Amino acid sequence: MCVFQALSQLIPQSVVGELKEDSSNVVQLISDAYKSLSSTIYLESQGAPHGLDITYDSHCGGGRSLLGQQRGECTNITIDQEISFMVTVSSSACLSGQHKFFIKPQGFSEQLQVTVEMQCDCNCQDLQPRHEFCNGNGTLNCGVCSCDQGHQGRKCECVKEMDRPGGEAGGGGGSGGADLYASCRETNTSQLCSGRGDCVCGQCVCRGVDVRGTYCDCDDSTCNRDNNLICGGHGRCDCGKCVCEPGYSGAACECPDAQTECKGPDGKLCSGQGQCQCNRCQCKQGYYGQYCGYCRHCDPCLTHRECVKCHGTLKDSSDQNCSALCGETLVKRVPSVPGSLCRVEGFVFSTQEKDNAVHIQYAEAPNVIDTTTMIVGSSVSSIIFIGLILIIVYRILLELYDRREYQHFIRDQKNMKWKETQNPLFRDATTTTVNPMFNDS
């Protein structure tokens, strides 16, 4: 952002603004840029020769003045507002011949050509008594009037009134034009008659029917405007400031104090999602509509479920009892609703944003199997079936293993051979039995 602001300083009549992520402020940016460009006037010179110094005194109305600038500048200019610039050309050296330069407002094709020809030497011995430049009441000496007795002013146009108490001259006293001009300035640094009038014999004669005041310091045409009307047509301009009628406020009396246009069908101001300013809702980020009743990033199924439920349970869908829940939403009952659906207690509905409004179509939900029950049942059945398959497979594998091991045992038993070897130390056991009753005679 800082880079663009710095770049804007190098490009005349350019404006920098920040666009939001959802581009919701694009119209406001264009409006602000247009107002900024159309309400700012720059006056500058082109082609001035070296040795000439050009300064500008900008008188922008409403008591705003910028003195001694390198270029003229007035901001916040309204339609039909009169502004003035005083250009001072001074020379630090005597330039020979004619020199031309141009003064033009930035962004406009019109321009003023200024031709400068310097008279480096002045013959001040050329006295011209009763010259017409001095209104016949003084002597013109080197371009300056030297007034006769009883006259004063830059062109000797004013007559001294010596009969005032204290011997003061009319129009501010004194014997020269400087005294007369001093009485036409509010301060020592102010412009004569605030740049809106002429100083005649020490008094300001204002230019224009809307300019008034001792120093022409009040301009009743410079107040802020609304709908191209001074003070919005709901007040009067008093010295550059709007005095609003009862029931209106703001710099241009553009804000009605009433809040009738901010209350939605539910009776809430801006649906609780904005502030009522100038009888218009200023919505929070993400909300829009006349009463801030629409949400750009909210879940439509959750936002409008109560509204659809209200309409669905009532026989007359236009019943005003649902207005508090539905606000600005337009609801219509249809036989069926195609596309992506939201569901609420026996009804299905869809939402669509059209013409800066939310349109809802709803219908009775078709008789379908409860998907949740179906999913849970299918899951449980699948788990039991897979468990049985695993048990059967395990028992089969275990039986095959036992059979294989038994076959190995039988084969090994058949192949077993024992080697018989007589132990030389072994003697068979001998048992002798004697019958004591036997006599061997």
C-alpha positions as a Markdown table, in Angstrom:
| # | Residue | x | y | z |
|---|---|---|---|---|
| 1 | Met | 0.0 | 0.0 | 0.0 |
| 2 | Cys | 2.8 | 2.4 | 0.9 |
| 3 | Val | 4.5 | 1.7 | -2.5 |
| 4 | Phe | 1.3 | 2.7 | -4.4 |
| 5 | Gln | 0.8 | 5.8 | -2.3 |
| 6 | Ala | 4.4 | 6.9 | -3.1 |
| 7 | Leu | 3.8 | 6.2 | -6.8 |
| 8 | Ser | 0.6 | 8.2 | -6.7 |
| 9 | Gln | 2.6 | 11.3 | -5.7 |
| 10 | Leu | 4.5 | 11.0 | -9.0 |
| 11 | Ile | 1.3 | 10.6 | -11.2 |
| 12 | Pro | -0.8 | 13.7 | -11.4 |
| 13 | Gln | -4.5 | 13.4 | -10.5 |
| 14 | Ser | -4.1 | 9.8 | -9.3 |
| 15 | Val | -5.9 | 8.3 | -6.3 |
| 16 | Val | -5.0 | 5.2 | -4.2 |
| 17 | Gly | -7.5 | 3.0 | -2.4 |
| 18 | Glu | -7.5 | -0.4 | -0.8 |
| 19 | Leu | -9.9 | -3.0 | -2.3 |
| 20 | Lys | -11.4 | -5.5 | 0.2 |
| 21 | Glu | -11.1 | -9.3 | -0.4 |
| 22 | Asp | -14.7 | -9.7 | -1.4 |
| 23 | Ser | -14.6 | -6.5 | -3.5 |
| 24 | Ser | -17.6 | -5.2 | -1.6 |
| 25 | Asn | -16.2 | -1.6 | -1.5 |
| 26 | Val | -15.4 | -1.3 | -5.3 |
| 27 | Val | -18.3 | 1.2 | -5.9 |
| 28 | Gln | -17.3 | 3.2 | -2.9 |
| 29 | Leu | -13.7 | 3.4 | -4.1 |
| 30 | Ile | -14.7 | 4.6 | -7.5 |
| 31 | Ser | -17.1 | 7.2 | -6.0 |
| 32 | Asp | -14.4 | 8.5 | -3.6 |
| 33 | Ala | -11.8 | 8.6 | -6.4 |
| 34 | Tyr | -14.2 | 10.6 | -8.6 |
| 35 | Lys | -15.0 | 13.0 | -5.8 |
| 36 | Ser | -11.3 | 13.5 | -5.0 |
| 37 | Leu | -10.4 | 14.1 | -8.6 |
| 38 | Ser | -13.3 | 16.4 | -9.4 |
| 39 | Ser | -13.0 | 18.4 | -6.1 |
| 40 | Thr | -9.3 | 19.2 | -6.3 |
| 41 | Ile | -7.9 | 22.0 | -8.5 |
| 42 | Tyr | -4.1 | 22.5 | -9.1 |
| 43 | Leu | -2.8 | 25.6 | -11.0 |
| 44 | Glu | 0.7 | 25.5 | -12.2 |
| 45 | Ser | 3.0 | 27.2 | -14.7 |
| 46 | Gln | 4.8 | 25.8 | -17.7 |
| 47 | Gly | 7.8 | 27.2 | -19.7 |
| 48 | Ala | 8.7 | 30.0 | -17.3 |
| 49 | Pro | 12.2 | 31.3 | -18.1 |
| 50 | His | 15.0 | 31.3 | -15.5 |
| 51 | Gly | 15.1 | 34.5 | -13.5 |
| 52 | Leu | 11.3 | 34.6 | -13.0 |
| 53 | Asp | 9.9 | 33.5 | -9.7 |
| 54 | Ile | 6.1 | 32.6 | -9.7 |
| 55 | Thr | 4.2 | 32.1 | -6.5 |
| 56 | Tyr | 0.5 | 31.5 | -6.0 |
| 57 | Asp | -2.0 | 32.7 | -3.4 |
| 58 | Ser | -5.0 | 30.3 | -3.4 |
| 59 | His | -8.3 | 31.5 | -2.0 |
| 60 | Cys | -10.6 | 28.4 | -1.8 |
| 61 | Gly | -13.6 | 29.9 | -0.2 |
| 62 | Gly | -14.9 | 29.4 | 3.4 |
| 63 | Gly | -12.0 | 31.4 | 4.7 |
| 64 | Arg | -9.4 | 28.9 | 3.4 |
| 65 | Ser | -6.3 | 30.6 | 1.9 |
| 66 | Leu | -2.9 | 29.2 | 1.0 |
| 67 | Leu | -0.3 | 31.9 | 0.4 |
| 68 | Gly | 3.1 | 31.9 | -1.3 |
| 69 | Gln | 2.9 | 28.4 | -2.8 |
| 70 | Gln | 4.9 | 27.0 | -5.7 |
| 71 | Arg | 1.6 | 26.0 | -7.3 |
| 72 | Gly | -2.1 | 26.9 | -6.7 |
| 73 | Glu | -4.1 | 24.3 | -4.9 |
| 74 | Cys | -7.7 | 24.1 | -3.7 |
| 75 | Thr | -9.3 | 20.9 | -2.3 |
| 76 | Asn | -12.9 | 19.9 | -1.5 |
| 77 | Ile | -14.3 | 22.1 | -4.2 |
| 78 | Thr | -18.1 | 21.8 | -4.7 |
| 79 | Ile | -20.2 | 22.5 | -7.8 |
| 80 | Asp | -20.7 | 26.2 | -8.6 |
| 81 | Gln | -18.2 | 27.2 | -5.9 |
| 82 | Glu | -16.1 | 30.2 | -6.8 |
| 83 | Ile | -12.4 | 30.1 | -6.1 |
| 84 | Ser | -9.6 | 32.5 | -7.0 |
| 85 | Phe | -5.9 | 32.5 | -7.5 |
| 86 | Met | -3.5 | 35.4 | -7.3 |
| 87 | Val | -0.3 | 34.9 | -9.2 |
| 88 | Thr | 2.7 | 36.9 | -8.3 |
| 89 | Val | 5.6 | 37.1 | -10.8 |
| 90 | Ser | 8.9 | 38.5 | -9.6 |
| 91 | Ser | 12.3 | 38.8 | -11.3 |
| 92 | Ser | 15.7 | 38.4 | -9.8 |
| 93 | Ala | 17.4 | 39.6 | -13.0 |
| 94 | Cys | 16.5 | 41.9 | -15.9 |
| 95 | Leu | 15.6 | 39.8 | -18.9 |
| 96 | Ser | 15.9 | 41.3 | -22.4 |
| 97 | Gly | 13.2 | 40.8 | -25.0 |
| 98 | Gln | 9.8 | 39.1 | -24.6 |
| 99 | His | 9.3 | 35.9 | -22.7 |
| 100 | Lys | 6.2 | 33.7 | -22.7 |
| 101 | Phe | 5.0 | 31.1 | -20.2 |
| 102 | Phe | 1.7 | 29.4 | -19.6 |
| 103 | Ile | -0.6 | 29.0 | -16.5 |
| 104 | Lys | -3.1 | 26.2 | -16.7 |
| 105 | Pro | -5.2 | 24.1 | -14.3 |
| 106 | Gln | -4.0 | 20.5 | -14.1 |
| 107 | Gly | -6.2 | 18.1 | -16.0 |
| 108 | Phe | -7.8 | 20.8 | -18.2 |
| 109 | Ser | -7.0 | 21.8 | -21.8 |
| 110 | Glu | -7.5 | 25.5 | -21.2 |
| 111 | Gln | -4.5 | 27.6 | -20.5 |
| 112 | Leu | -3.5 | 31.2 | -20.0 |
| 113 | Gln | -0.5 | 32.6 | -22.0 |
| 114 | Val | 1.5 | 35.3 | -20.2 |
| 115 | Thr | 4.0 | 37.5 | -22.0 |
| 116 | Val | 6.6 | 39.3 | -20.0 |
| 117 | Glu | 8.6 | 42.2 | -21.2 |
| 118 | Met | 10.9 | 44.0 | -18.8 |
| 119 | Gln | 11.8 | 47.7 | -18.7 |
| 120 | Cys | 15.1 | 47.6 | -17.0 |
| 121 | Asp | 15.5 | 51.4 | -16.8 |
| 122 | Cys | 12.8 | 53.8 | -15.7 |
| 123 | Asn | 12.8 | 57.6 | -16.4 |
| 124 | Cys | 11.3 | 58.9 | -13.2 |
| 125 | Gln | 11.7 | 62.5 | -14.2 |
| 126 | Asp | 8.6 | 62.3 | -16.4 |
| 127 | Leu | 6.0 | 64.0 | -14.3 |
| 128 | Gln | 2.4 | 64.1 | -15.6 |
| 129 | Pro | 0.2 | 66.4 | -13.5 |
| 130 | Arg | -3.5 | 65.7 | -13.2 |
| 131 | His | -3.1 | 62.4 | -15.1 |
| 132 | Glu | -6.3 | 60.4 | -15.8 |
| 133 | Phe | -4.8 | 57.4 | -14.1 |
| 134 | Cys | -4.9 | 59.5 | -10.9 |
| 135 | Asn | -8.5 | 60.6 | -11.7 |
| 136 | Gly | -7.2 | 64.1 | -12.4 |
| 137 | Asn | -6.5 | 64.5 | -8.6 |
| 138 | Gly | -2.8 | 63.9 | -8.6 |
| 139 | Thr | 0.5 | 63.7 | -10.5 |
| 140 | Leu | 1.7 | 60.5 | -12.1 |
| 141 | Asn | 5.3 | 60.0 | -11.3 |
| 142 | Cys | 7.0 | 56.8 | -12.5 |
| 143 | Gly | 3.7 | 54.9 | -12.5 |
| 144 | Val | 2.7 | 56.1 | -9.0 |
| 145 | Cys | 0.1 | 58.7 | -8.2 |
| 146 | Ser | 1.1 | 61.6 | -5.9 |
| 147 | Cys | -2.3 | 63.0 | -4.8 |
| 148 | Asp | -3.2 | 66.6 | -4.5 |
| 149 | Gln | -4.3 | 68.1 | -1.2 |
| 150 | Gly | -7.6 | 66.7 | 0.0 |
| 151 | His | -7.3 | 63.4 | -2.0 |
| 152 | Gln | -5.9 | 60.0 | -1.2 |
| 153 | Gly | -5.9 | 56.5 | -2.5 |
| 154 | Arg | -3.8 | 54.5 | -5.0 |
| 155 | Lys | -5.5 | 56.5 | -7.8 |
| 156 | Cys | -6.4 | 59.5 | -5.7 |
| 157 | Glu | -10.0 | 58.4 | -6.0 |
| 158 | Cys | -10.9 | 59.2 | -2.3 |
| 159 | Val | -11.6 | 62.5 | -0.7 |
| 160 | Lys | -10.3 | 63.2 | 2.8 |
| 161 | Glu | -12.9 | 64.0 | 5.4 |
| 162 | Met | -11.1 | 66.4 | 7.8 |
| 163 | Asp | -14.2 | 67.3 | 9.7 |
| 164 | Arg | -14.2 | 64.0 | 11.7 |
| 165 | Pro | -13.3 | 64.2 | 15.4 |
| 166 | Gly | -9.6 | 63.9 | 16.0 |
| 167 | Gly | -8.9 | 64.9 | 12.4 |
| 168 | Glu | -9.2 | 61.3 | 11.1 |
| 169 | Ala | -9.7 | 60.8 | 7.4 |
| 170 | Gly | -12.6 | 58.8 | 6.1 |
| 171 | Gly | -11.9 | 55.1 | 5.4 |
| 172 | Gly | -9.4 | 54.4 | 8.0 |
| 173 | Gly | -7.5 | 57.7 | 8.4 |
| 174 | Gly | -4.0 | 58.5 | 7.4 |
| 175 | Ser | -2.8 | 60.3 | 4.4 |
| 176 | Gly | -1.9 | 57.5 | 2.0 |
| 177 | Gly | -3.5 | 54.5 | 0.2 |
| 178 | Ala | -1.9 | 52.1 | 2.6 |
| 179 | Asp | -4.2 | 53.3 | 5.4 |
| 180 | Leu | -7.2 | 52.8 | 3.1 |
| 181 | Tyr | -6.2 | 49.3 | 2.3 |
| 182 | Ala | -5.5 | 48.5 | 5.9 |
| 183 | Ser | -9.2 | 49.0 | 6.7 |
| 184 | Cys | -10.1 | 46.5 | 4.1 |
| 185 | Arg | -8.1 | 43.7 | 5.7 |
| 186 | Glu | -9.2 | 41.6 | 8.6 |
| 187 | Thr | -5.6 | 41.1 | 9.7 |
| 188 | Asn | -2.3 | 42.3 | 8.4 |
| 189 | Thr | -1.8 | 39.1 | 6.4 |
| 190 | Ser | -5.3 | 38.8 | 5.0 |
| 191 | Gln | -6.1 | 39.4 | 1.4 |
| 192 | Leu | -8.0 | 42.6 | 0.5 |
| 193 | Cys | -11.7 | 42.1 | 1.1 |
| 194 | Ser | -10.9 | 38.3 | 1.5 |
| 195 | Gly | -10.4 | 38.1 | -2.3 |
| 196 | Arg | -14.1 | 38.5 | -2.9 |
| 197 | Gly | -14.5 | 42.3 | -3.3 |
| 198 | Asp | -12.8 | 45.6 | -4.1 |
| 199 | Cys | -11.5 | 48.1 | -1.6 |
| 200 | Val | -13.1 | 51.4 | -2.4 |
| 201 | Cys | -12.0 | 54.4 | -0.3 |
| 202 | Gly | -11.4 | 52.1 | 2.7 |
| 203 | Gln | -14.5 | 50.0 | 2.5 |
| 204 | Cys | -15.1 | 46.6 | 0.9 |
| 205 | Val | -17.5 | 46.4 | -2.0 |
| 206 | Cys | -18.3 | 42.7 | -2.3 |
| 207 | Arg | -18.7 | 40.9 | -5.6 |
| 208 | Gly | -21.7 | 38.6 | -6.0 |
| 209 | Val | -25.1 | 38.5 | -4.3 |
| 210 | Asp | -24.0 | 35.7 | -2.0 |
| 211 | Val | -20.9 | 37.5 | -0.6 |
| 212 | Arg | -21.3 | 39.8 | 2.4 |
| 213 | Gly | -19.6 | 41.0 | 5.5 |
| 214 | Thr | -17.3 | 43.9 | 6.5 |
| 215 | Tyr | -14.4 | 42.1 | 4.8 |
| 216 | Cys | -16.5 | 40.1 | 2.3 |
| 217 | Asp | -15.6 | 37.1 | 4.5 |
| 218 | Cys | -19.0 | 35.4 | 4.3 |
| 219 | Asp | -19.9 | 33.5 | 1.1 |
| 220 | Asp | -23.4 | 31.9 | 1.3 |
| 221 | Ser | -22.7 | 29.8 | -1.8 |
| 222 | Thr | -19.8 | 27.8 | -0.5 |
| 223 | Cys | -21.7 | 25.4 | 1.9 |
| 224 | Asn | -21.6 | 21.7 | 1.3 |
| 225 | Arg | -24.1 | 20.2 | -1.1 |
| 226 | Asp | -26.1 | 17.0 | -1.2 |
| 227 | Asn | -27.8 | 15.9 | -4.4 |
| 228 | Asn | -26.4 | 19.1 | -6.0 |
| 229 | Leu | -28.4 | 21.2 | -3.6 |
| 230 | Ile | -26.9 | 23.7 | -1.1 |
| 231 | Cys | -27.4 | 22.2 | 2.3 |
| 232 | Gly | -29.3 | 19.4 | 0.6 |
| 233 | Gly | -32.4 | 21.6 | 0.3 |
| 234 | His | -33.0 | 21.1 | 4.1 |
| 235 | Gly | -31.2 | 24.2 | 5.5 |
| 236 | Arg | -29.7 | 27.5 | 4.7 |
| 237 | Cys | -26.1 | 28.6 | 4.1 |
| 238 | Asp | -24.8 | 31.0 | 6.7 |
| 239 | Cys | -21.3 | 32.2 | 6.0 |
| 240 | Gly | -20.1 | 28.9 | 4.6 |
| 241 | Lys | -21.8 | 26.7 | 7.1 |
| 242 | Cys | -25.2 | 24.9 | 6.9 |
| 243 | Val | -27.9 | 25.7 | 9.4 |
| 244 | Cys | -30.2 | 22.7 | 9.1 |
| 245 | Glu | -33.9 | 22.5 | 9.5 |
| 246 | Pro | -35.4 | 20.6 | 12.4 |
| 247 | Gly | -35.1 | 16.8 | 11.8 |
| 248 | Tyr | -31.9 | 17.1 | 9.7 |
| 249 | Ser | -28.2 | 17.1 | 10.6 |
| 250 | Gly | -24.8 | 16.7 | 8.9 |
| 251 | Ala | -22.4 | 19.1 | 7.1 |
| 252 | Ala | -24.8 | 19.3 | 4.2 |
| 253 | Cys | -28.0 | 18.6 | 6.2 |
| 254 | Glu | -28.1 | 15.3 | 4.3 |
| 255 | Cys | -28.9 | 13.2 | 7.4 |
| 256 | Pro | -32.5 | 12.9 | 8.5 |
| 257 | Asp | -32.8 | 12.2 | 12.2 |
| 258 | Ala | -35.6 | 9.6 | 11.6 |
| 259 | Gln | -34.8 | 5.9 | 11.5 |
| 260 | Thr | -37.8 | 4.7 | 9.6 |
| 261 | Glu | -35.7 | 3.3 | 6.7 |
| 262 | Cys | -33.5 | 1.3 | 9.0 |
| 263 | Lys | -36.2 | -0.8 | 10.7 |
| 264 | Gly | -36.8 | -4.1 | 9.1 |
| 265 | Pro | -40.0 | -6.2 | 9.2 |
| 266 | Asp | -38.9 | -7.6 | 12.5 |
| 267 | Gly | -38.7 | -4.1 | 14.0 |
| 268 | Lys | -35.0 | -4.3 | 14.6 |
| 269 | Leu | -32.6 | -1.6 | 13.5 |
| 270 | Cys | -30.5 | -3.0 | 10.6 |
| 271 | Ser | -31.4 | -6.5 | 11.8 |
| 272 | Gly | -28.9 | -6.1 | 14.6 |
| 273 | Gln | -26.1 | -6.3 | 12.1 |
| 274 | Gly | -25.3 | -2.7 | 11.4 |
| 275 | Gln | -25.8 | 0.9 | 12.4 |
| 276 | Cys | -28.4 | 3.4 | 11.2 |
| 277 | Gln | -26.7 | 6.5 | 9.8 |
| 278 | Cys | -28.6 | 9.2 | 7.9 |
| 279 | Asn | -31.6 | 6.9 | 7.9 |
| 280 | Arg | -29.6 | 4.2 | 6.1 |
| 281 | Cys | -28.1 | 1.0 | 7.4 |
| 282 | Gln | -24.3 | 0.7 | 7.4 |
| 283 | Cys | -23.9 | -3.0 | 7.6 |
| 284 | Lys | -21.2 | -5.0 | 9.3 |
| 285 | Gln | -18.6 | -6.8 | 7.1 |
| 286 | Gly | -20.2 | -9.8 | 5.4 |
| 287 | Tyr | -23.8 | -8.5 | 5.7 |
| 288 | Tyr | -25.7 | -6.6 | 3.0 |
| 289 | Gly | -29.2 | -5.5 | 2.0 |
| 290 | Gln | -31.4 | -2.6 | 2.9 |
| 291 | Tyr | -31.7 | -3.9 | 6.5 |
| 292 | Cys | -28.5 | -5.9 | 6.6 |
| 293 | Gly | -30.6 | -9.0 | 6.5 |
| 294 | Tyr | -28.4 | -11.0 | 4.2 |
| 295 | Cys | -25.1 | -12.7 | 5.1 |
| 296 | Arg | -22.6 | -13.3 | 2.3 |
| 297 | His | -20.5 | -16.0 | 4.0 |
| 298 | Cys | -23.1 | -17.6 | 6.3 |
| 299 | Asp | -24.5 | -21.2 | 5.9 |
| 300 | Pro | -27.9 | -20.6 | 4.2 |
| 301 | Cys | -29.3 | -23.9 | 5.7 |
| 302 | Leu | -28.7 | -22.6 | 9.2 |
| 303 | Thr | -29.7 | -19.0 | 8.4 |
| 304 | His | -33.1 | -19.7 | 6.9 |
| 305 | Arg | -34.2 | -23.0 | 8.5 |
| 306 | Glu | -36.5 | -21.2 | 11.0 |
| 307 | Cys | -38.0 | -19.1 | 8.3 |
| 308 | Val | -38.8 | -22.2 | 6.1 |
| 309 | Lys | -40.1 | -24.0 | 9.2 |
| 310 | Cys | -42.5 | -21.2 | 9.9 |
| 311 | His | -43.8 | -21.1 | 6.4 |
| 312 | Gly | -44.0 | -24.8 | 6.1 |
| 313 | Thr | -46.2 | -25.2 | 9.3 |
| 314 | Leu | -48.6 | -22.5 | 8.2 |
| 315 | Lys | -51.3 | -23.1 | 5.6 |
| 316 | Asp | -51.0 | -19.6 | 4.4 |
| 317 | Ser | -47.3 | -19.0 | 3.4 |
| 318 | Ser | -47.9 | -15.3 | 3.3 |
| 319 | Asp | -48.8 | -15.1 | 6.9 |
| 320 | Gln | -47.3 | -12.0 | 8.5 |
| 321 | Asn | -46.3 | -14.1 | 11.6 |
| 322 | Cys | -43.2 | -15.3 | 9.7 |
| 323 | Ser | -42.0 | -11.8 | 8.8 |
| 324 | Ala | -40.0 | -11.5 | 12.0 |
| 325 | Leu | -38.1 | -14.7 | 11.2 |
| 326 | Cys | -37.7 | -14.1 | 7.4 |
| 327 | Gly | -37.0 | -10.4 | 7.2 |
| 328 | Glu | -36.4 | -9.4 | 3.6 |
| 329 | Thr | -36.2 | -13.0 | 2.3 |
| 330 | Leu | -38.7 | -14.0 | -0.4 |
| 331 | Val | -40.2 | -17.4 | 0.2 |
| 332 | Lys | -42.2 | -19.5 | -2.2 |
| 333 | Arg | -43.6 | -23.0 | -1.9 |
| 334 | Val | -43.2 | -25.3 | -5.0 |
| 335 | Pro | -44.1 | -29.0 | -5.7 |
| 336 | Ser | -40.4 | -30.1 | -5.7 |
| 337 | Val | -37.0 | -28.5 | -5.3 |
| 338 | Pro | -34.2 | -29.7 | -7.6 |
| 339 | Gly | -30.5 | -29.3 | -6.9 |
| 340 | Ser | -28.6 | -29.0 | -3.6 |
| 341 | Leu | -31.1 | -29.1 | -0.7 |
| 342 | Cys | -31.3 | -28.0 | 2.9 |
| 343 | Arg | -33.6 | -30.0 | 5.2 |
| 344 | Val | -35.7 | -29.0 | 8.1 |
| 345 | Glu | -38.5 | -31.1 | 9.8 |
| 346 | Gly | -40.1 | -32.6 | 6.8 |
| 347 | Phe | -39.3 | -29.9 | 4.3 |
| 348 | Val | -36.4 | -29.4 | 1.9 |
| 349 | Phe | -35.5 | -26.0 | 0.5 |
| 350 | Ser | -32.9 | -24.2 | -1.7 |
| 351 | Thr | -31.7 | -20.6 | -1.6 |
| 352 | Gln | -30.6 | -18.3 | -4.4 |
| 353 | Glu | -29.3 | -14.7 | -4.4 |
| 354 | Lys | -31.0 | -12.6 | -7.1 |
| 355 | Asp | -31.5 | -8.9 | -7.6 |
| 356 | Asn | -29.8 | -8.2 | -4.3 |
| 357 | Ala | -32.3 | -10.4 | -2.5 |
| 358 | Val | -32.5 | -14.0 | -1.2 |
| 359 | His | -35.1 | -16.2 | -2.8 |
| 360 | Ile | -36.2 | -19.4 | -1.1 |
| 361 | Gln | -38.0 | -22.3 | -2.7 |
| 362 | Tyr | -39.3 | -25.1 | -0.4 |
| 363 | Ala | -41.3 | -28.3 | -0.7 |
| 364 | Glu | -42.3 | -31.3 | 1.4 |
| 365 | Ala | -39.4 | -33.7 | 1.8 |
| 366 | Pro | -39.8 | -37.0 | -0.2 |
| 367 | Asn | -40.2 | -40.3 | 1.7 |
| 368 | Val | -36.7 | -41.7 | 1.7 |
| 369 | Ile | -34.9 | -44.0 | 4.0 |
| 370 | Asp | -33.1 | -42.3 | 6.9 |
| 371 | Thr | -29.6 | -42.1 | 5.6 |
| 372 | Thr | -28.1 | -42.1 | 9.1 |
| 373 | Thr | -29.8 | -45.3 | 10.1 |
| 374 | Met | -28.9 | -46.9 | 6.9 |
| 375 | Ile | -25.2 | -45.9 | 7.3 |
| 376 | Val | -25.0 | -47.1 | 10.9 |
| 377 | Gly | -26.7 | -50.4 | 10.1 |
| 378 | Ser | -24.5 | -51.1 | 7.1 |
| 379 | Ser | -21.4 | -50.3 | 9.1 |
| 380 | Val | -22.4 | -52.7 | 12.0 |
| 381 | Ser | -23.3 | -55.5 | 9.6 |
| 382 | Ser | -20.1 | -55.1 | 7.7 |
| 383 | Ile | -18.0 | -55.3 | 10.8 |
| 384 | Ile | -19.8 | -58.5 | 12.0 |
| 385 | Phe | -19.5 | -60.1 | 8.6 |
| 386 | Ile | -15.8 | -59.3 | 8.3 |
| 387 | Gly | -15.3 | -60.7 | 11.9 |
| 388 | Leu | -16.9 | -64.0 | 11.0 |
| 389 | Ile | -14.8 | -64.2 | 7.8 |
| 390 | Leu | -11.6 | -63.7 | 9.8 |
| 391 | Ile | -12.6 | -66.3 | 12.4 |
| 392 | Ile | -13.4 | -68.9 | 9.7 |
| 393 | Val | -10.1 | -68.2 | 7.9 |
| 394 | Tyr | -8.2 | -68.5 | 11.1 |
| 395 | Arg | -9.8 | -71.9 | 12.0 |
| 396 | Ile | -9.0 | -73.2 | 8.5 |
| 397 | Leu | -5.4 | -72.1 | 8.6 |
| 398 | Leu | -5.0 | -73.6 | 12.1 |
| 399 | Glu | -6.5 | -77.0 | 10.9 |
| 400 | Leu | -4.2 | -77.1 | 8.0 |
| 401 | Tyr | -1.2 | -76.4 | 10.2 |
| 402 | Asp | -2.2 | -79.2 | 12.7 |
| 403 | Arg | -2.6 | -81.7 | 9.8 |
| 404 | Arg | 0.7 | -80.8 | 8.4 |
| 405 | Glu | 2.5 | -81.3 | 11.7 |
| 406 | Tyr | 0.8 | -84.7 | 12.3 |
| 407 | Gln | 1.9 | -85.9 | 8.9 |
| 408 | His | 5.4 | -84.9 | 9.7 |
| 409 | Phe | 5.2 | -86.9 | 13.0 |
| 410 | Ile | 4.0 | -90.1 | 11.3 |
| 411 | Arg | 6.7 | -89.8 | 8.6 |
| 412 | Asp | 9.4 | -89.3 | 11.2 |
| 413 | Gln | 8.2 | -92.3 | 13.2 |
| 414 | Lys | 8.3 | -94.6 | 10.2 |
| 415 | Asn | 11.8 | -93.5 | 9.3 |
| 416 | Met | 13.1 | -94.1 | 12.9 |
| 417 | Lys | 15.7 | -97.1 | 13.2 |
| 418 | Trp | 17.2 | -98.5 | 16.4 |
| 419 | Lys | 20.7 | -100.1 | 16.4 |
| 420 | Glu | 21.1 | -103.2 | 18.7 |
| 421 | Thr | 24.5 | -103.7 | 20.4 |
| 422 | Gln | 25.4 | -106.2 | 23.2 |
| 423 | Asn | 27.1 | -104.8 | 26.3 |
| 424 | Pro | 30.0 | -107.0 | 27.2 |
| 425 | Leu | 29.6 | -106.2 | 30.9 |
| 426 | Phe | 26.0 | -107.2 | 30.9 |
| 427 | Arg | 25.1 | -110.5 | 32.7 |
| 428 | Asp | 21.7 | -112.0 | 32.7 |
| 429 | Ala | 20.2 | -112.3 | 36.1 |
| 430 | Thr | 20.2 | -115.9 | 37.8 |
| 431 | Thr | 17.6 | -116.8 | 40.4 |
| 432 | Thr | 17.9 | -120.0 | 42.5 |
| 433 | Thr | 14.9 | -121.3 | 44.4 |
| 434 | Val | 15.1 | -124.0 | 47.1 |
| 435 | Asn | 12.1 | -125.8 | 48.4 |
| 436 | Pro | 12.7 | -126.5 | 52.0 |
| 437 | Met | 10.3 | -129.4 | 52.1 |
| 438 | Phe | 12.2 | -131.3 | 49.5 |
| 439 | Asn | 14.6 | -134.1 | 50.6 |
| 440 | Asp | 17.0 | -135.5 | 48.2 |
| 441 | Ser | 17.8 | -139.0 | 49.5 |
